[in-house]
Amino acid sequence: MKMDYQFPAGFWWGSAASGPQTEGVFEGDGKGASIWDYWYQQEPEKFFNGVGPEKTSQVYTRYQEDIQLMKETGHTTFRTSIQWSRLFPQGKGEVNQKAVDFYNAYIDELIANGIEPFMNLYHFDMPMALQEKGGWLNRETVDAYVAFAQTCFTLFGDRVKKWFTHNEPIVPVEGGYLYQFHYPNEINMKHAVQVGFHETLASAKAIKVYHEMNLDGEIGIILNLTPSYPRDENDPEDVKAAQIADAFFNRSFLDPAVKGTFPEELVTIVKELDMVPAMEADDLQTIRENTIDLLGINYYQPRRIMKKESPIDEAKSPMPDDYFDNYDMPNKKMNPYRGWEIYEKGIYDILTNTRENYGNIKCYISENGMGVEGEERFVNADGVIEDDYRIEFVSDHLKYVHQAIQEGTNCVGYHMWTCMDNWSWTNAYKNRYGFISVDLANDAKRTVKKSGRWFKEVSDNNGF
């Protein structure tokens, strides 16, 4: 059967998830509290339907069943994360042996079923013991993170060959210190800059340790790259505003990860605001010398930007938004459940950018997906969710990934978010993203959706 879109041999097919969004918390599992466990205890009403991180999808006890479903849905690779507060209940010091046993069993089961495990180290889940001392604001957290990373490499690096230091490190900056959607919910640009710097430094130091260990594998970072499009390409002020938004939200982590440097626009703004982060003499050299082997790209939606026309919010200033306004483009295609624009070409533009401006670094699409509320509306007589909208979403994006590869971009895989419906932070289980549904009311029963069967065909044929 001839494929219209044939992908290169060995292309990675699979999906991504995280520890805190899937594992659950179980009596006697030895896990320490993360900021999510703590915040949920404090303000459960902030979480959709009051569903917190202790429930989730119970992967801790059901990973064997789940891995069989991954096989059924064509996974050749799968990314999750090692929960820092599971391995180190206090963030540092004593290792939780039950966590070691769990991750060993999980990794071994994946490999035994022909699925290569990709492991991420930090997925928004700061151990509460470290957050109490400032979390990423505190330099000591960088050292604790490097010790956590080294422990993971030592314990699991013989089998895990794809490591990632962070997933979307801009999100703890935005959520925790600018826009109040992650704990500690501050509005403090100076703190935001320091947190971002420490995350970048921690990543570089972990990469250094990994390379010094001479393990047989690759290490990288996963970034949500949201292309910034100016309202009017012919208006220099709109274009400049879009460049500044890009520097804040994309290049702030992309440049140091790949080039070892920070974007000039951002450095200028931080200096003007007198918010240069606290650092030690050799930090910038450490960042310069320890760049990534592999870039994971998460893409969901574009950013539409125009020059600043609304008044600056003095109560919150300084903020990134002092330099641009978001542009609400008319007639855009929307996912109404998430309030996100669907713009498939964005994935091609990001991949083209990595080829043209970032040395054509080896990369893969580490997340792309569509959250939909109330999917039970689409259940057929056999109890299967007929999510044709998800098949359309993934295939439309894959066509652009294919085009970028044809043009020479070094993109080696595609992971959907996510394998099975999971807990999405304060949204809990409001919007469903999986190839596999999870029925929370029915002991988290798993059922493969129509998209999961389709994805198996794509994977088996290495194209569609």
Secondary structure in CASP SS format (residue, H / E / C, confidence):
PFRMAT SS
TARGET T0000
AUTHOR 0000-0000-0000
METHOD secondary structure of the structure
MODEL  1
M C 1.00
K C 1.00
M C 1.00
D C 1.00
Y C 1.00
Q E 1.00
F C 1.00
P C 1.00
A C 1.00
G C 1.00
F C 1.00
W E 1.00
W E 1.00
G E 1.00
S E 1.00
A E 1.00
A C 1.00
S C 1.00
G H 1.00
P H 1.00
Q H 1.00
T H 1.00
E C 1.00
G C 1.00
V C 1.00
F C 1.00
E C 1.00
G C 1.00
D C 1.00
G C 1.00
K C 1.00
G C 1.00
A C 1.00
S E 1.00
I H 1.00
W H 1.00
D H 1.00
Y H 1.00
W H 1.00
Y H 1.00
Q H 1.00
Q H 1.00
E C 1.00
P H 1.00
E H 1.00
K H 1.00
F C 1.00
F H 1.00
N H 1.00
G H 1.00
V C 1.00
G C 1.00
P C 1.00
E C 1.00
K C 1.00
T C 1.00
S C 1.00
Q C 1.00
V H 1.00
Y H 1.00
T H 1.00
R H 1.00
Y H 1.00
Q H 1.00
E H 1.00
D H 1.00
I H 1.00
Q H 1.00
L H 1.00
M H 1.00
K H 1.00
E H 1.00
T C 1.00
G C 1.00
H C 1.00
T C 1.00
T E 1.00
F E 1.00
R E 1.00
T E 1.00
S E 1.00
I C 1.00
Q C 1.00
W H 1.00
S H 1.00
R H 1.00
L H 1.00
F C 1.00
P C 1.00
Q C 1.00
G C 1.00
K C 1.00
G C 1.00
E C 1.00
V C 1.00
N C 1.00
Q H 1.00
K H 1.00
A H 1.00
V H 1.00
D H 1.00
F H 1.00
Y H 1.00
N H 1.00
A H 1.00
Y H 1.00
I H 1.00
D H 1.00
E H 1.00
L H 1.00
I H 1.00
A H 1.00
N C 1.00
G C 1.00
I C 1.00
E E 1.00
P E 1.00
F E 1.00
M E 1.00
N E 1.00
L E 1.00
Y E 1.00
H C 1.00
F C 1.00
D C 1.00
M C 1.00
P E 1.00
M H 1.00
A H 1.00
L H 1.00
Q H 1.00
E C 1.00
K C 1.00
G C 1.00
G H 1.00
W H 1.00
L H 1.00
N C 1.00
R H 1.00
E H 1.00
T H 1.00
V H 1.00
D H 1.00
A H 1.00
Y H 1.00
V H 1.00
A H 1.00
F H 1.00
A H 1.00
Q H 1.00
T H 1.00
C H 1.00
F H 1.00
T H 1.00
L H 1.00
F H 1.00
G C 1.00
D C 1.00
R C 1.00
V C 1.00
K C 1.00
K E 1.00
W E 1.00
F E 1.00
T E 1.00
H E 1.00
N E 1.00
E C 1.00
P C 1.00
I H 1.00
V H 1.00
P H 1.00
V H 1.00
E H 1.00
G H 1.00
G H 1.00
Y H 1.00
L C 1.00
Y C 1.00
Q C 1.00
F C 1.00
H C 1.00
Y C 1.00
P C 1.00
N C 1.00
E C 1.00
I C 1.00
N C 1.00
M H 1.00
K H 1.00
H H 1.00
A H 1.00
V H 1.00
Q H 1.00
V H 1.00
G H 1.00
F H 1.00
H H 1.00
E H 1.00
T H 1.00
L H 1.00
A H 1.00
S H 1.00
A H 1.00
K H 1.00
A H 1.00
I H 1.00
K H 1.00
V H 1.00
Y H 1.00
H H 1.00
E H 1.00
M C 1.00
N C 1.00
L C 1.00
D C 1.00
G C 1.00
E E 1.00
I E 1.00
G E 1.00
I E 1.00
I E 1.00
L E 1.00
N E 1.00
L C 1.00
T C 1.00
P C 1.00
S E 1.00
Y E 1.00
P E 1.00
R C 1.00
D C 1.00
E C 1.00
N C 1.00
D C 1.00
P H 1.00
E H 1.00
D H 1.00
V H 1.00
K H 1.00
A H 1.00
A H 1.00
Q H 1.00
I H 1.00
A H 1.00
D H 1.00
A H 1.00
F H 1.00
F H 1.00
N H 1.00
R H 1.00
S H 1.00
F H 1.00
L H 1.00
D H 1.00
P H 1.00
A H 1.00
V H 1.00
K C 1.00
G C 1.00
T C 1.00
F C 1.00
P C 1.00
E H 1.00
E H 1.00
L H 1.00
V H 1.00
T H 1.00
I H 1.00
V H 1.00
K H 1.00
E H 1.00
L C 1.00
D C 1.00
M C 1.00
V C 1.00
P C 1.00
A C 1.00
M C 1.00
E C 1.00
A C 1.00
D C 1.00
D H 1.00
L H 1.00
Q H 1.00
T H 1.00
I H 1.00
R H 1.00
E H 1.00
N C 1.00
T C 1.00
I C 1.00
D C 1.00
L E 1.00
L E 1.00
G E 1.00
I E 1.00
N E 1.00
Y C 1.00
Y C 1.00
Q C 1.00
P C 1.00
R E 1.00
R E 1.00
I E 1.00
M E 1.00
K C 1.00
K C 1.00
E C 1.00
S C 1.00
P C 1.00
I C 1.00
D C 1.00
E C 1.00
A C 1.00
K C 1.00
S C 1.00
P C 1.00
M C 1.00
P H 1.00
D H 1.00
D H 1.00
Y H 1.00
F C 1.00
D E 1.00
N E 1.00
Y C 1.00
D C 1.00
M C 1.00
P C 1.00
N C 1.00
K C 1.00
K C 1.00
M E 1.00
N E 1.00
P C 1.00
Y C 1.00
R C 1.00
G C 1.00
W E 1.00
E E 1.00
I C 1.00
Y C 1.00
E C 1.00
K H 1.00
G H 1.00
I H 1.00
Y H 1.00
D H 1.00
I H 1.00
L H 1.00
T H 1.00
N H 1.00
T H 1.00
R H 1.00
E H 1.00
N H 1.00
Y C 1.00
G C 1.00
N C 1.00
I C 1.00
K C 1.00
C E 1.00
Y E 1.00
I E 1.00
S E 1.00
E E 1.00
N C 1.00
G C 1.00
M C 1.00
G C 1.00
V E 1.00
E E 1.00
G C 1.00
E H 1.00
E H 1.00
R H 1.00
F H 1.00
V E 1.00
N C 1.00
A C 1.00
D C 1.00
G C 1.00
V C 1.00
I E 1.00
E C 1.00
D C 1.00
D H 1.00
Y H 1.00
R H 1.00
I H 1.00
E H 1.00
F H 1.00
V H 1.00
S H 1.00
D H 1.00
H H 1.00
L H 1.00
K H 1.00
Y H 1.00
V H 1.00
H H 1.00
Q H 1.00
A H 1.00
I H 1.00
Q H 1.00
E C 1.00
G C 1.00
T C 1.00
N C 1.00
C E 1.00
V E 1.00
G E 1.00
Y E 1.00
H E 1.00
M E 1.00
W E 1.00
T C 1.00
C C 1.00
M E 1.00
D C 1.00
N C 1.00
W C 1.00
S C 1.00
W H 1.00
T H 1.00
N H 1.00
A C 1.00
Y C 1.00
K C 1.00
N E 1.00
R E 1.00
Y C 1.00
G C 1.00
F C 1.00
I E 1.00
S E 1.00
V E 1.00
D E 1.00
L H 1.00
A H 1.00
N H 1.00
D C 1.00
A C 1.00
K E 1.00
R E 1.00
T E 1.00
V E 1.00
K C 1.00
K H 1.00
S H 1.00
G H 1.00
R H 1.00
W H 1.00
F H 1.00
K H 1.00
E H 1.00
V H 1.00
S H 1.00
D H 1.00
N H 1.00
N C 1.00
G E 1.00
F C 1.00
END
